[in-house]
Amino acid sequence: MDISKFRIKLTRYLKGQSNETENALIEAWYKSYKDKEPELSDAEKQRVRNAIRNKIKTAVVRPSIFRLPAFRVAASLVLVAGASLTIYYLRLSNAPEQVRYTAIHTNTNGLKQIMLPDSSVVWLNATSRLDVPASFKGKLREVKLVEGEAFFDIKRNPKQPFIVHTAKLNVQVLGTSFNIRAYRELKDVQVSVATGKVGVTQGSKCLAMLLPGQQLSYATRTGIYQQLTVNPNEIQSWKTGSTYLKQANFKELAVVIKNIFGLSLKPGNKQVNNYLFTLRIQHNLQADQILKVISQIHNTHFRKEGTDITLY
């Protein structure tokens, strides 16, 4: 850690000089770091603690800046390094109120449109689960995409940022529309933006600030991620009955076929497992019609045994 640069950034934050986007992300990130301490000497740590206590007691912060709760603080440090921002958790003497969530599920070929407590709207794709609180209290609006895919159209509220938690990533906005795909069977989580700006973090690291037409793909096993350009209309077309696949691997194709038609698509040989697929799948067509199109892409055949489909 560069201590001199750290002091500059910490002073800027304590004086209320950090920008709206940074402050909108701060509360989401600092909540994830209950047990981490900064790389400072005991004397440095004590000086920072004293500075924070004094700031909480005396500072008048402009309304757009996130206000830290006036409790006894054990550690609170902010480090900005390039596009990465690390937040060290504030240990508070008072535990936060326990929030109760309601689990909303969809089954195969099942879509749901959900109205959230703040009038934001979520579309939940097939075989998905979203955990939603009865109301949004406190500084944040938080939901949990436990499994599957969802498109969020979020009502703007700069004073209460909206956060979607997944198993690997946190996605935060002030008010925008975006899509998250996080099926367990797949090896990546995809965050795609239709409108506005979206911040994506993993642990202490800010992976990206995405704009419309941008997508972040995060490999869940390796932690490798990349930013891509996508069509904002295509990423949400599943809401209206069309799914677009572009250079999708066999596993991704199998998940889509399972979600739409309830069929288990399996490779008949190793070569099929390595194929990539680009096509538009219309949900209102018969499964056999779609399977014939899929077979034509690589000149393969398919065999049906109940709900099991083997491509060979």
Buried (B, 14 or more C-beta within 10 A) or exposed (E): EEEEEBBEBBEBBBEBEBEEBBBBBBBBBBBBBEEBEBEBEEEBBEEBBEBBBEBBEEBEBEEEBBEBEEEEBBBBBBBBBEEEBBBBBBBBEEEEEEBEBEEBBBEEEEBBEBEBEBEBBBBBBBBBBBBBBEEBBEBBBBBBBBBBBBBBBBBEBEEBBBBBBBEBBBBBBBBBBBBBBBBEEBBBBBBBBBBBBBBBBBBBBBBBBBEBBBBBBBBBEEEEBEEEEBBBEBBBBBEEEBBBBEEBBBBBBBBBBBBBBBBBBBBBEEEBEEBBBEBEBBBEEEBEEBBEBBBEEEEBEBEEEEEEBBBE
